[in-house]
């Protein structure tokens, strides 16, 4: 019995996992909007609920990836959307490699896929929480244990329970938004997390250690107050303003926002006409970023899981894959260093990497040859571009955006391309001229934009991936809101979109 047979035999049990019921009626726009806002408020509340019994010295191994994993360090949502994304990666790779044979255009197979994915998410919640506790990254507070008269291991178990509950809440909050709200919960949480980080990155004046404040605008005020104008206008001063002052990160953020909006608005439009309603015409848009930027989450999440696996192995004495800095748990040598993401100029410009005033890990890189630093950048570029293409293809095939599924949907709605006979096969053939090519081109473009943003840095250290996600998700939410308003005024459109 292979894996495919095992999954099908366990399908009756997967179906019993509780899920949010889909509405059996049309949900009005105001109600959808209300559910979305309610879940967003609940998300912000939960990110401020600390994990009971967690020692302040605990290390967040997802700190580098926090921007697009959502959640919050030290809260019960510390795992964020990580388990959902990881489960989706595993399943997409298994289906893409043919290990699990499912025809996702078949409703029964799609149901098997979705039920197994839900089960896999719960498994991933446990698999992401347990290693962090067992590896000593999330430490029990000994003082709390002594005050309660219990063993620290009991506190560790309570930490696991809280993280598991937080992971489960994220899953069901995502389902509520996806089925009763607008867009998807995962997108909503990412947008909320990154928007918050950007706002803090722009205006945060508070620096507990003193010195230069972390926010871009307060930092510029600090520089002009503490450095003479003739220095700031010199070559070294301009570098200080651009890099340390955050001007380059601000410019990069603005340019990337503009480029993503431009790319989102670039599309090929297929003309459509209704066979029964004379004069009823429309267009099916095939965007340049057809698969959206969400596949880039899969690229970074896969990269994060590999680097974190190396960290866990390093903690257990396996050092041949690379060493990690004890204070930040970031890779500083070997294969894991080369596979780690580049997030700013401090990660790939040798003089910045080795400057202790700019990089707290500089002492570890003092003797590293420059070619290793550039090789790190090259490997990250390959991961982003090639990974963007591959996961864009997987996403289109598994999310019902492929030419065959779209053609069937258009055909069922009674629409056809003017001048061609009404047939799903004809539609599929025409869509196949565009969708595969645009999927590959869009995946590569998103990888390149992410690379550029990472190389130059972004406001709030949200990373290029996080920034692209936030802008693209915000743009899609704008389109979703416009579509919801349109379907409220024209109920017939709901039938075409499969909502009735």
Residue pairs with C-beta under 8 A, 6 or more apart in sequence:
1 9
3 94
3 99
3 100
4 99
4 100
4 101
4 102
7 100
7 112
7 116
8 112
10 116
11 112
11 115
11 116
14 112
14 115
14 116
14 118
14 119
15 115
17 115
17 118
17 119
17 122
19 118
19 175
20 172
20 175
20 176
20 179
20 180
21 179
22 179
23 179
23 180
26 491
26 494
26 499
26 500
27 180
28 488
29 484
29 485
29 488
31 180
32 180
32 181
32 182
32 484
33 181
33 182
33 484
35 176
35 177
35 180
35 181
36 177
36 181
36 182
36 183
36 188
39 173
39 176
39 177
39 181
39 185
39 188
40 188
40 192
42 173
43 77
43 173
43 188
43 189
43 192
44 192
46 75
46 76
46 77
46 166
46 169
47 71
47 72
47 75
47 77
48 72
48 75
49 75
49 76
49 77
50 74
50 75
50 76
51 74
51 75
51 76
51 78
51 138
51 159
51 162
51 163
52 144
52 158
52 159
52 162
53 140
53 141
53 144
53 145
53 155
53 158
53 159
54 74
54 138
54 139
54 140
54 141
54 159
55 139
55 140
55 141
55 142
56 141
57 139
58 74
58 137
58 138
58 139
59 137
59 138
59 328
59 329
60 66
60 73
60 74
60 78
60 137
61 132
61 137
61 308
61 311
61 329
62 69
62 71
62 78
62 79
62 80
62 82
62 304
62 308
63 73
63 328
63 329
64 304
64 330
64 340
64 341
64 343
64 463
65 300
65 301
65 304
65 341
65 463
66 72
66 73
66 80
66 193
67 193
67 194
67 197
67 460
67 461
67 462
67 463
67 465
67 466
68 190
68 193
68 194
68 297
68 300
68 463
68 465
68 466
68 469
69 79
69 80
69 81
69 82
69 85
69 301
69 304
70 77
70 80
70 81
70 170
70 186
70 189
70 190
70 192
70 193
71 77
71 78
71 79
71 80
71 81
71 82
71 166
71 170
71 189
71 193
72 78
72 80
72 193
75 166
76 162
76 163
76 165
76 166
76 169
77 166
77 169
77 170
78 138
78 163
78 166
79 125
79 128
79 129
79 163
79 166
79 167
79 170
80 170
80 189
80 193
81 170
81 174
81 186
81 189
81 190
82 124
82 128
82 301
82 304
83 121
83 122
83 124
83 125
83 127
83 128
83 167
83 170
83 171
84 121
84 124
84 170
84 171
84 174
84 186
85 186
85 297
85 298
85 301
86 124
86 128
86 301
86 305
87 117
87 120
87 121
87 123
87 124
88 117
88 298
89 298
89 301
89 302
89 305
90 120
90 124
91 100
91 113
91 116
91 117
91 120
91 398
92 298
92 391
92 394
92 395
92 398
93 394
94 100
95 102
95 104
95 113
95 394
95 397
95 398
96 393
96 394
96 397
96 398
102 109
102 110
102 112
102 113
103 109
104 110
104 113
104 397
104 398
104 400
104 405
105 400
105 402
105 404
105 405
105 408
110 400
113 398
118 171
121 167
121 171
122 167
122 168
122 171
125 163
125 164
125 167
125 168
125 171
126 164
128 167
129 160
129 163
129 164
129 167
130 160
131 312
132 138
133 156
133 159
133 160
135 311
135 312
135 315
135 316
136 315
137 329
138 156
138 159
138 163
140 152
140 153
140 155
140 156
140 159
141 155
142 152
144 155
145 151
145 152
145 154
145 155
170 185
170 189
173 185
173 189
174 184
174 185
174 186
174 189
175 185
176 185
177 183
177 184
177 185
177 188
178 184
178 185
181 188
182 477
182 480
182 481
182 484
183 473
183 476
183 477
183 480
186 294
187 294
187 473
187 476
187 477
188 473
190 297
190 466
190 469
190 470
190 473
191 469
191 470
191 473
191 474
191 477
194 460
194 462
194 466
194 467
194 469
194 470
195 470
197 460
197 461
197 462
197 466
198 253
198 459
198 460
198 462
198 467
198 470
199 460
200 214
200 215
200 460
201 214
201 215
201 216
201 246
201 459
201 460
201 461
201 462
202 215
202 216
202 217
202 250
202 459
202 460
203 215
203 217
203 218
204 213
204 214
204 215
204 218
205 213
205 215
205 218
206 213
206 214
207 213
207 214
212 219
212 222
212 223
212 244
213 219
213 222
216 245
216 246
216 247
216 249
216 250
216 459
219 244
219 245
219 246
220 241
220 245
220 246
220 247
223 232
223 240
223 241
223 244
223 245
224 232
227 237
227 240
231 237
232 238
232 240
232 241
241 247
242 248
243 345
243 352
243 358
243 457
244 358
246 457
246 459
248 345
248 456
248 457
249 344
249 456
249 457
249 458
249 459
250 459
251 456
252 452
252 453
252 456
252 457
252 458
253 453
253 458
253 459
253 467
256 449
256 452
256 453
256 458
256 464
256 467
256 468
256 471
257 467
257 471
259 449
260 289
260 293
260 449
260 468
260 471
260 472
260 475
261 471
261 475
263 288
263 289
263 442
263 445
263 449
264 287
264 288
264 289
264 472
264 475
264 476
266 287
266 288
267 285
267 286
267 287
267 288
268 285
268 286
268 434
268 438
269 283
269 284
269 285
269 286
270 283
270 284
270 285
270 286
270 417
270 430
270 431
270 434
271 281
271 282
271 283
271 417
271 418
272 281
272 282
272 283
272 284
272 410
272 415
272 416
272 417
272 418
273 280
273 281
273 282
273 415
273 416
273 417
273 418
274 280
274 281
274 414
274 415
275 414
275 415
275 416
275 422
276 414
281 418
282 415
284 406
284 410
286 431
286 434
286 435
286 438
287 438
287 442
288 438
288 441
288 442
288 445
289 442
289 445
289 446
289 472
290 392
290 396
290 401
290 435
290 438
290 439
290 442
291 391
291 392
291 393
291 395
291 396
291 401
291 439
291 442
291 443
292 395
292 472
292 476
293 446
293 468
293 469
293 472
293 473
294 395
294 469
294 472
295 388
295 391
295 392
295 394
295 395
295 443
295 446
296 384
296 388
296 391
296 446
296 447
296 450
296 465
296 468
296 469
297 465
297 469
298 387
298 391
298 394
298 395
299 383
299 384
299 387
299 388
299 391
299 447
299 465
300 341
300 463
300 465
302 387
303 339
303 340
303 341
303 383
303 387
304 341
306 336
306 339
307 331
307 336
307 339
307 340
310 321
310 322
310 324
310 331
310 335
310 336
310 339
311 324
311 329
311 331
311 336
313 321
314 321
314 322
314 323
314 324
314 336
320 334
321 334
321 335
321 336
322 331
322 332
322 333
322 334
322 335
322 336
322 337
323 331
323 332
323 333
323 334
324 330
324 331
324 332
324 336
325 331
325 332
325 361
325 364
327 360
328 360
328 361
330 340
330 361
331 337
331 339
331 340
332 361
332 364
332 365
333 364
333 368
337 372
337 376
338 372
338 375
338 376
338 379
339 379
339 383
340 376
340 380
341 347
341 380
341 454
341 463
341 465
342 348
342 376
342 377
342 380
342 451
342 454
342 455
343 454
343 457
343 461
343 463
343 464
344 454
344 455
344 456
344 457
344 458
344 461
345 352
345 455
345 456
345 457
346 352
346 353
346 358
346 359
346 457
347 353
347 376
347 377
347 454
348 373
348 374
348 376
348 377
348 455
349 373
350 370
350 373
350 374
352 358
352 359
353 359
353 362
353 365
353 368
353 373
354 362
354 365
354 366
354 368
355 362
356 362
356 363
359 365
365 373
377 455
380 451
380 454
381 447
381 451
384 447
384 448
384 450
384 451
384 454
385 444
385 447
385 448
385 451
386 447
387 447
388 443
388 444
388 446
388 447
388 450
389 440
389 443
389 444
389 447
390 443
391 443
392 439
392 440
392 442
392 443
392 446
393 439
393 440
393 443
395 401
396 402
396 435
396 439
400 406
401 435
402 435
403 428
403 431
403 432
403 435
403 436
404 424
404 428
406 427
406 431
406 435
407 424
407 425
407 427
407 428
407 431
408 424
409 498
410 416
410 427
410 496
411 422
411 423
411 424
411 427
413 495
413 496
414 496
415 496
416 422
416 427
417 426
417 427
417 430
420 426
420 427
420 430
446 468
449 464
449 468
450 464
450 465
450 468
451 464
452 464
453 463
453 464
453 465
453 467
453 468
454 463
454 464
454 465
455 464
458 464
458 466
458 467
462 470
483 497
486 493
487 493
487 494
487 497
487 499
491 500
494 500
